[in-house]
C-alpha cells in the first residue's frame, strides 16, 4: 500500500544531467580503441541501458573489455560541466525537494568516481546528495534492471519503498523501481537525442516509449515532478 511520498531516488545520466553526447563519444572511442571498429551512433545508443561495462560487453569479447573500460574512464576525466550539463529546471527541482524535506538519492550505472566528479562540478555534492546517498555501477551490486542496488540504498538511508519514487529515463529504471517496491516516474525531458525528429516528434516518441505501463507517472519536465508531488492525496495522474 503506497502512502504519501517521502523520498525520491533519481537515475543520473539522462535524468539529472545531460551526458548523452559525451557518453556516446566516449564509449564509441573505447570500442574503437579496443577493437578497431567504429560503431554508428544510433546502433551504439540502442545498446544503452546497462552500466558502461555492460554496454562494452555487447560490442567485444569479455577479455577485451578491461582495455576498453580503461580508455572510457580516462576519457571521462576530460569531461566537465560544459559537456555534462544539468537539464533545465533540475537545479530548482532538487533544491525544492531538499528544502521540503524529501529524502534524496541517486541510483546510477555510472562509476562512483565519475558520479562524484559531476556532482561536485555542479555544486550538488553534500549540498544535495552525500556519498552515502549514492548507489553506483561499480559498487558491487547487480546492474539494473536488478533492484539490488536500489534496495541496499533505501535500506541504508531508511527509505521505505512504499514512500519512495524512483525517477529515470530508461525502462531499466522503472523495472528496478517496481521490483524494489517503489512507485516509478518516467523522465521524458531528455528529448534532444531522438534522431531525425522535431521537438513535437521527439516528445511523442518519448511518450510512446512508456506505453508498456512500466511507470506510474510520466513526467514532462523537472517542474512537473514538483507539481505532481504537490497534488493533494488521491489526485495522482498517469502523466503530468
Secondary structure, 3 states (H helix, E strand, C coil): CCCCCCEEEECCECCCEECHHHHHHHHHHHHHHHHCCCCCHHHHHHCCCCCHHHHHHCCCCHHHHHHHHHHHHHHHCCCCCCCCEECCCHHHHHHHHHHCCCEEEEECCCCHHHHHHHHHHCCCECCCECHHHEECCCCCCCCCCCCHHHHHHHHHHCCCHHHEEEEECCHHHHHHHHHHCCEEEEECCCCCCCCCCCHHHHHHHHHHCCCCCCCCEEECCHHHHHHHHCCCCCCCCCEC
